[in-house]
Amino acid sequence: MPKRRSVRPRISGTATANGFVRDEQDLCETAAHEKLGLSTQRLQDMFETMLLARAIDERQWILNRQGREPFHISCQGHEGSGVGSAFALDLDRDVMVPYYRSLAAVLAFGVTPLDVFLSALAKADDPMTGGRQMPAHYGLARARILTSGSSVATQIPHATGAAAVGYGMFGCSVDGTDPLAVYAAVKQAADRARAGEGPTLIESNVVRLTPHSSDDDDRRYRPEAEREEARHHDPIDVFRTYLSSHGLLDEAADFEMRERVQTSVESALEEAEAAAPPSPETAFDHVYAGVRMPNFRDRLR
Ligand SMILES: Cc1ncc(C[n+]2csc(CCOP(=O)(O)OP(=O)(O)O)c2C)c(N)n1
């Protein structure tokens, strides 16, 4: 897992009129990470975080099918965008406002696999909401992640509140399957903001590799060709290809990371499953001030 530390890479790419920082030629054919000042260690941390998100997510689908996690909404396809954005930010200063597919981003910000499973399995020790929210509603004060509501797009006013945004803002569009393209864009946005140049709207173009959630079947509404095409843009493959073609990750390191990730997922799940559920009497805690859930079991006696 990446350490909570800040980096200050220099962006040498040029911003075009619409603020698009990624020059296709530039980032695809020459070493983007060098321009961004990213060390091999940091790149491997990014990749491992993507693998960890994917492994947790895959485990969650299984838990859902086994009836152990009530609902799952997947991050698959969003790992590159999540990692690229989170790694470009300062974990000691910046605030994240995620949505339900932001697993890789929140892991990079300090959420642990155990936090994720405690939340997904609605345990009392779930540090997000104490087992009161649906799975994938990330929010964690210690990691500077604002709590997320279920209503679509409500994170936008939250984020605007946090960032004091106005209209007519600087914007750019990036390939969200490429963590380095997203990193470059978010780093530039953060640098602009810190220099007092205002907010940036970044459109991060991602693929969704799964159905909308565990409760629908996308074969009924998405053509096979479209689903197949998305699989060719799997951000994990995109980044692995990048790292190996630049000699930054060999087979052995890749294998070792995947083993480590699986071990971490299995042990976190084991611990989360053994954890206690919240007691029924605490159902109103943190929801209504000063209201205690009646003890129905006593009344039925
Ligand atoms: C205000 C509101 N209306 C409807 C829903 C139900 N809902 C949950 S996710 C979703 C689709 C969101 O689509 P998009 O933002 O494109 O993200 P995707 O899930 O496809 O990644 C809807 C309609 C909701 N959560 N909130």
The ligand as an SDF file (V2000), in Angstrom:
LIG
                    3D

 26 27  0  0  0  0  0  0  0  0999 V2000
  -31.2910   11.3660   -7.6040 C   0  0  0  0  0  0  0  0  0  0  0  0
  -31.1680    9.8870   -7.8860 C   0  0  0  0  0  0  0  0  0  0  0  0
  -31.9410    9.2970   -8.8310 N   0  0  0  0  0  0  0  0  0  0  0  0
  -31.8110    7.9820   -9.1020 C   0  0  0  0  0  0  0  0  0  0  0  0
  -30.9050    7.2230   -8.4170 C   0  0  0  0  0  0  0  0  0  0  0  0
  -30.7100    5.7460   -8.7200 C   0  0  0  0  0  0  0  0  0  0  0  0
  -29.4200    5.5470   -9.3590 N   0  0  0  0  0  0  0  0  0  0  0  0
  -28.3490    5.0640   -8.7050 C   0  0  0  0  0  0  0  0  0  0  0  0
  -26.9690    4.9860   -9.6580 S   0  0  0  0  0  0  0  0  0  0  0  0
  -27.8200    5.5560  -11.0140 C   0  0  0  0  0  0  0  0  0  0  0  0
  -27.1480    5.6870  -12.3590 C   0  0  0  0  0  0  0  0  0  0  0  0
  -26.0320    6.6880  -12.3560 C   0  0  0  0  0  0  0  0  0  0  0  0
  -25.4420    6.7320  -13.6320 O   0  0  0  0  0  0  0  0  0  0  0  0
  -24.0280    7.3770  -13.8240 P   0  0  0  0  0  0  0  0  0  0  0  0
  -23.9160    8.6210  -13.0010 O   0  0  0  0  0  0  0  0  0  0  0  0
  -23.7850    7.4850  -15.2710 O   0  0  0  0  0  0  0  0  0  0  0  0
  -23.0120    6.3340  -13.1670 O   0  0  0  0  0  0  0  0  0  0  0  0
  -22.7890    4.7780  -13.4070 P   0  0  0  0  0  0  0  0  0  0  0  0
  -23.5540    4.0760  -12.3070 O   0  0  0  0  0  0  0  0  0  0  0  0
  -23.2710    4.3620  -14.7520 O   0  0  0  0  0  0  0  0  0  0  0  0
  -21.3060    4.5800  -13.2080 O   0  0  0  0  0  0  0  0  0  0  0  0
  -29.1550    5.8220  -10.6980 C   0  0  0  0  0  0  0  0  0  0  0  0
  -30.1330    6.3320  -11.6750 C   0  0  0  0  0  0  0  0  0  0  0  0
  -30.1330    7.8590   -7.4270 C   0  0  0  0  0  0  0  0  0  0  0  0
  -29.2020    7.2150   -6.7160 N   0  0  0  0  0  0  0  0  0  0  0  0
  -30.2930    9.1710   -7.1830 N   0  0  0  0  0  0  0  0  0  0  0  0
  1  2  1  0
  2  3  1  0
  2 26  2  0
  3  4  2  0
  4  5  1  0
  5  6  1  0
  5 24  2  0
  6  7  1  0
  7  8  2  0
  7 22  1  0
  8  9  1  0
  9 10  1  0
 10 11  1  0
 10 22  2  0
 11 12  1  0
 12 13  1  0
 13 14  1  0
 14 15  2  0
 14 16  1  0
 14 17  1  0
 17 18  1  0
 18 19  2  0
 18 20  1  0
 18 21  1  0
 22 23  1  0
 24 25  1  0
 24 26  1  0
M  CHG  1   7   1
M  END
$$$$
